[in-house]
Amino acid sequence: MKKKEKILRFNFYAGFLIFVISVILLFLRFSFMITWFYCFAWWSFILVMDSLNFRISKASPLSESAKSFLFSAFISVFVWLIFELFNLRLKNWHYHDLPSFWLERWLGYFIAFASVIPAIWEISYFIEGFLKKKNLALFQLKISPSFLKLCIFLGALFFFLTIGWPRLFFPLVWLCFIFLLEPLNYRLKNVTFLADLERKNWTRLLSWILGGLVAGFFWELWNSFAGSHWEYSLPYLNFWRIFHMPVFGYTGFMPFALEIFAFYQLFTWGKKELEKRILVKAFIFIFFILFYLGCFYLIDSYSLVHPITN
């Protein structure tokens, strides 16, 4: 057995052990784990899922390319921060009982937000392994230039409706980027759900929809046990809560996963295009870091409630 394969298989035990220890320390009320439980839970879960994927299909996101996996984690922060910027207008969620020291808090933002794409990716990968054995195609989609233009129009309309009338149209934030980015990815010949549906292949689409729903359940589950957590509220339909999330809020996780996929495909294309342009990549990296720091400051200023006081 190759060394890489041994490590990938060992990750199951490492992730499971980290998760169990984290749960024990949480219930023993260790202050450090109360604050950091969400991050430990997700990253240990990701390790377990990646190892499971490798054990089942001899392939997994981490086994295919460690660099791509780390890239997905880094880009994940950027993608989620786009929705944090929307939330400055929407005011749908706020953060409670985060560390009072800004450096620790911002490190927590980075580690937590970096888990978004890897988490959905691993879960969707797992689900796809089962769905690809079944014929779940509903219909074949015909893609035309007019259809792509319509998608972009709808995406732009959803975007401006969300910004203009957030209390009424806030759910559209979880749809607009599907309509904006899928046509762009399709034209760039990236991997897209549109191309899959054109071939009457629904497996990837359904896997990511279900993956988003499953990830959403675990996001809210880990969040409900963590001391440092967010609380979500809706302008309407704000009832029947499961953990800290209104039950209707879970419907947003499904299209959100499709947006995540579209963002990742676009950034992967950009990374390939800039493969040999070292200076440009350096400037982009610096921009990303500055963007992250600026958004962290805005979260502190507008979305943070009740920091922990020592």
C-alpha positions as CSV (number, residue, x, y, z in Angstrom):
1,M,0.0,0.0,0.0
2,K,1.4,3.4,-1.0
3,K,2.2,6.0,1.6
4,K,-0.4,8.4,0.2
5,E,-3.1,5.7,0.4
6,K,-2.2,4.9,4.0
7,I,-2.5,8.6,5.0
8,L,-5.9,8.9,3.2
9,R,-7.1,5.8,5.0
10,F,-5.7,6.9,8.4
11,N,-7.5,10.2,8.1
12,F,-10.7,8.4,9.0
13,Y,-9.4,7.4,12.4
14,A,-7.6,10.8,12.9
15,G,-10.8,12.7,12.1
16,F,-13.0,10.5,14.2
17,L,-10.6,10.8,17.2
18,I,-10.4,14.6,16.9
19,F,-14.2,14.8,16.7
20,V,-14.7,12.5,19.8
21,I,-12.1,14.4,21.8
22,S,-13.7,17.7,20.8
23,V,-17.2,16.5,21.9
24,I,-15.8,15.3,25.2
25,L,-14.0,18.6,25.9
26,L,-17.1,20.5,24.9
27,F,-19.3,18.6,27.4
28,L,-16.7,19.0,30.1
29,R,-17.1,22.8,29.4
30,F,-13.5,23.6,28.4
31,S,-13.6,27.2,27.5
32,F,-11.3,26.8,24.5
33,M,-13.5,24.0,23.0
34,I,-16.7,25.9,23.7
35,T,-15.3,28.7,21.5
36,W,-13.7,26.5,18.8
37,F,-16.0,23.5,18.7
38,Y,-17.6,24.4,15.3
39,C,-14.2,24.5,13.6
40,F,-13.0,21.3,15.1
41,A,-16.2,19.5,14.3
42,W,-16.2,20.5,10.7
43,W,-12.6,19.9,9.8
44,S,-12.6,16.5,11.6
45,F,-15.8,15.6,9.7
46,I,-14.2,16.7,6.4
47,L,-11.3,14.4,7.2
48,V,-13.6,11.5,7.9
49,M,-15.7,12.1,4.8
50,D,-12.7,12.3,2.5
51,S,-11.3,9.0,3.9
52,L,-14.7,7.4,3.4
53,N,-14.9,8.6,-0.2
54,F,-11.5,7.2,-0.8
55,R,-12.3,3.9,0.8
56,I,-15.5,3.5,-1.2
57,S,-14.4,4.7,-4.7
58,K,-10.6,4.9,-4.5
59,A,-10.9,8.6,-5.1
60,S,-11.7,11.7,-3.1
61,P,-11.2,15.5,-3.3
62,L,-8.0,15.3,-1.2
63,S,-6.6,12.3,-3.0
64,E,-7.2,13.7,-6.5
65,S,-5.2,16.9,-5.7
66,A,-4.1,18.2,-2.3
67,K,-3.3,21.6,-4.0
68,S,-6.8,21.8,-5.4
69,F,-8.3,20.9,-2.0
70,L,-6.3,23.7,-0.3
71,F,-7.2,26.1,-3.1
72,S,-10.9,25.2,-2.5
73,A,-10.5,26.0,1.2
74,F,-8.8,29.4,0.5
75,I,-11.4,30.4,-2.2
76,S,-14.2,29.2,0.2
77,V,-13.4,32.2,2.4
78,F,-13.8,34.6,-0.5
79,V,-17.0,33.1,-1.7
80,W,-18.7,33.0,1.7
81,L,-17.6,36.6,2.4
82,I,-19.6,37.7,-0.7
83,F,-22.7,36.5,1.2
84,E,-21.5,38.2,4.4
85,L,-21.5,41.5,2.3
86,F,-25.1,40.7,1.3
87,N,-25.9,40.2,4.9
88,L,-24.9,43.7,5.7
89,R,-28.1,44.6,3.8
90,L,-30.2,41.6,4.6
91,K,-29.4,41.3,8.3
92,N,-30.5,37.7,8.3
93,W,-27.8,36.3,10.7
94,H,-25.7,37.6,13.5
95,Y,-22.7,36.1,15.4
96,H,-22.8,35.7,19.2
97,D,-20.2,35.0,21.9
98,L,-17.2,35.1,19.6
99,P,-13.7,35.8,21.2
100,S,-13.2,39.3,22.3
101,F,-9.6,39.5,21.0
102,W,-9.9,40.5,17.3
103,L,-7.0,38.4,16.1
104,E,-8.4,35.2,17.5
105,R,-11.8,36.1,16.2
106,W,-10.6,36.8,12.7
107,L,-8.6,33.5,12.7
108,G,-11.8,31.8,13.6
109,Y,-13.6,33.5,10.7
110,F,-11.0,32.3,8.3
111,I,-10.9,28.7,9.5
112,A,-14.7,28.4,9.7
113,F,-15.4,30.0,6.3
114,A,-12.6,27.9,4.7
115,S,-14.6,24.8,5.4
116,V,-17.7,25.7,3.3
117,I,-16.6,24.5,-0.1
118,P,-14.6,21.4,1.1
119,A,-17.6,20.4,3.3
120,I,-20.2,20.5,0.5
121,W,-17.7,19.0,-2.0
122,E,-17.0,16.0,0.3
123,I,-20.7,15.3,1.0
124,S,-21.8,15.7,-2.6
125,Y,-18.9,13.4,-3.7
126,F,-20.2,10.8,-1.3
127,I,-23.8,11.1,-2.5
128,E,-22.8,11.1,-6.1
129,G,-21.0,7.7,-5.6
130,F,-24.5,6.2,-4.9
131,L,-26.6,8.2,-7.3
132,K,-24.4,7.5,-10.4
133,K,-25.5,3.9,-10.2
134,K,-29.1,5.0,-10.8
135,N,-30.9,6.5,-13.7
136,L,-32.4,9.7,-12.3
137,A,-32.6,11.8,-15.4
138,L,-35.8,13.8,-15.6
139,F,-35.5,15.6,-18.9
140,Q,-32.9,16.9,-21.4
141,L,-32.3,20.6,-21.4
142,K,-31.6,22.4,-24.7
143,I,-29.1,25.2,-24.3
144,S,-29.3,28.1,-26.7
145,P,-27.8,31.6,-26.7
146,S,-31.2,33.0,-25.9
147,F,-31.5,30.6,-22.9
148,L,-28.1,31.7,-21.6
149,K,-29.1,35.4,-22.0
150,L,-32.3,34.8,-20.1
151,C,-30.4,33.1,-17.3
152,I,-28.1,36.1,-17.0
153,F,-31.0,38.5,-17.0
154,L,-32.8,36.6,-14.3
155,G,-29.6,36.5,-12.2
156,A,-29.1,40.2,-12.5
157,L,-32.8,40.8,-11.7
158,F,-32.6,38.6,-8.6
159,F,-29.4,40.4,-7.5
160,F,-30.9,43.9,-7.7
161,L,-34.2,42.8,-6.2
162,T,-32.3,41.3,-3.2
163,I,-30.4,44.6,-2.7
164,G,-33.3,46.9,-3.4
165,W,-36.0,45.2,-1.3
166,P,-34.2,42.8,1.1
167,R,-37.1,42.1,3.4
168,L,-39.2,40.9,0.6
169,F,-36.7,39.3,-1.8
170,F,-33.9,38.0,0.5
171,P,-34.3,34.4,-0.6
172,L,-33.1,35.4,-4.1
173,V,-29.6,35.8,-2.8
174,W,-29.4,32.0,-2.8
175,L,-30.4,31.9,-6.5
176,C,-28.9,34.8,-8.3
177,F,-25.3,33.5,-8.7
178,I,-26.6,30.2,-10.2
179,F,-28.1,32.2,-13.0
180,L,-25.2,34.6,-13.3
181,L,-22.3,32.1,-13.2
182,E,-23.6,28.9,-14.8
183,P,-24.0,30.6,-18.3
184,L,-20.5,32.1,-17.9
185,N,-19.0,28.8,-16.9
186,Y,-20.8,27.1,-19.8
187,R,-19.4,29.6,-22.3
188,L,-15.9,29.1,-20.8
189,K,-16.4,25.3,-21.2
190,N,-16.0,24.7,-17.5
191,V,-17.8,21.9,-15.7
192,T,-21.4,23.1,-15.3
193,F,-24.8,21.7,-14.4
194,L,-26.1,23.1,-17.7
195,A,-23.8,20.9,-19.7
196,D,-24.8,18.0,-17.6
197,L,-28.5,18.6,-18.2
198,E,-27.8,19.1,-21.9
199,R,-26.5,15.5,-21.8
200,K,-29.5,14.4,-19.7
201,N,-27.2,13.7,-16.8
202,W,-28.8,14.8,-13.5
203,T,-26.4,12.9,-11.1
204,R,-24.1,15.8,-10.3
205,L,-27.0,18.3,-9.9
206,L,-28.9,16.1,-7.5
207,S,-25.8,15.2,-5.6
208,W,-25.0,18.8,-5.0
209,I,-28.6,19.8,-4.1
210,L,-28.7,16.9,-1.5
211,G,-25.1,17.7,-0.4
212,G,-26.2,21.3,0.3
213,L,-29.1,20.1,2.4
214,V,-27.0,17.6,4.4
215,A,-24.3,20.2,4.9
216,G,-26.9,22.7,6.1
217,F,-28.1,20.2,8.7
218,F,-24.6,19.7,10.0
219,W,-23.8,23.4,9.9
220,E,-26.8,24.1,12.1
221,L,-26.1,21.0,14.3
222,W,-22.5,21.9,15.1
223,N,-23.5,25.6,15.5
224,S,-26.2,24.7,18.0
225,F,-23.6,23.1,20.4
226,A,-20.9,25.7,19.9
227,G,-20.6,28.6,22.3
228,S,-19.4,30.9,19.5
229,H,-22.3,30.6,17.1
230,W,-24.6,32.5,14.7
231,E,-28.4,32.9,15.0
232,Y,-30.5,33.2,11.8
233,S,-33.8,35.0,11.5
234,L,-36.2,35.6,8.6
235,P,-38.4,38.6,7.9
236,Y,-41.2,36.2,7.5
237,L,-41.6,32.4,8.0
238,N,-39.4,32.8,11.1
239,F,-40.8,29.9,13.0
240,W,-40.5,26.1,13.5
241,R,-36.8,26.2,14.4
242,I,-34.5,23.3,14.0
243,F,-31.5,24.3,16.2
244,H,-31.0,28.1,15.5
245,M,-32.4,28.0,12.0
246,P,-36.1,28.4,11.0
247,V,-37.2,25.3,9.2
248,F,-37.9,27.2,5.9
249,G,-34.3,28.5,6.1
250,Y,-33.0,25.0,5.3
251,T,-34.4,25.3,1.7
252,G,-31.7,27.9,1.0
253,F,-28.9,25.4,1.5
254,M,-29.8,23.5,-1.7
255,P,-29.4,26.3,-4.2
256,F,-26.6,27.7,-2.2
257,A,-24.6,24.5,-2.9
258,L,-25.2,25.1,-6.6
259,E,-23.8,28.6,-6.3
260,I,-20.8,27.3,-4.4
261,F,-20.1,24.8,-7.3
262,A,-20.4,27.5,-9.9
263,F,-18.0,29.8,-8.0
264,Y,-15.5,27.1,-7.6
265,Q,-15.5,26.2,-11.2
266,L,-15.0,29.8,-12.2
267,F,-12.1,30.3,-9.8
268,T,-10.5,27.0,-10.9
269,W,-10.7,28.2,-14.5
270,G,-9.0,31.5,-13.4
271,K,-6.3,29.6,-11.6
272,K,-5.5,27.6,-14.7
273,E,-5.4,30.7,-16.9
274,L,-2.9,32.4,-14.6
275,E,-0.8,29.3,-14.0
276,K,2.4,30.9,-15.3
277,R,1.7,34.5,-14.4
278,I,3.4,34.6,-11.1
279,L,3.3,38.4,-10.6
280,V,-0.4,38.6,-11.4
281,K,-1.2,35.8,-9.0
282,A,0.8,37.5,-6.3
283,F,-1.2,40.7,-6.7
284,I,-4.5,38.7,-6.7
285,F,-3.4,36.9,-3.5
286,I,-2.6,40.2,-1.8
287,F,-6.0,41.5,-2.9
288,F,-7.8,38.5,-1.5
289,I,-6.0,38.9,1.9
290,L,-6.9,42.6,2.0
291,F,-10.5,41.7,1.0
292,Y,-10.7,39.1,3.8
293,L,-9.4,41.6,6.4
294,G,-11.8,44.3,5.3
295,C,-14.8,41.9,5.4
296,F,-13.8,40.6,8.8
297,Y,-13.8,44.2,10.0
298,L,-17.3,44.8,8.5
299,I,-18.6,41.6,10.2
300,D,-17.2,42.8,13.5
301,S,-18.9,46.2,13.0
302,Y,-22.3,45.1,11.8
303,S,-22.9,41.4,12.3
304,L,-21.2,40.7,15.7
305,V,-23.3,40.5,18.8
306,H,-22.1,39.8,22.4
307,P,-18.4,39.1,22.1
308,I,-17.1,37.0,25.0
309,T,-15.7,39.2,27.8
310,N,-13.1,37.8,30.1
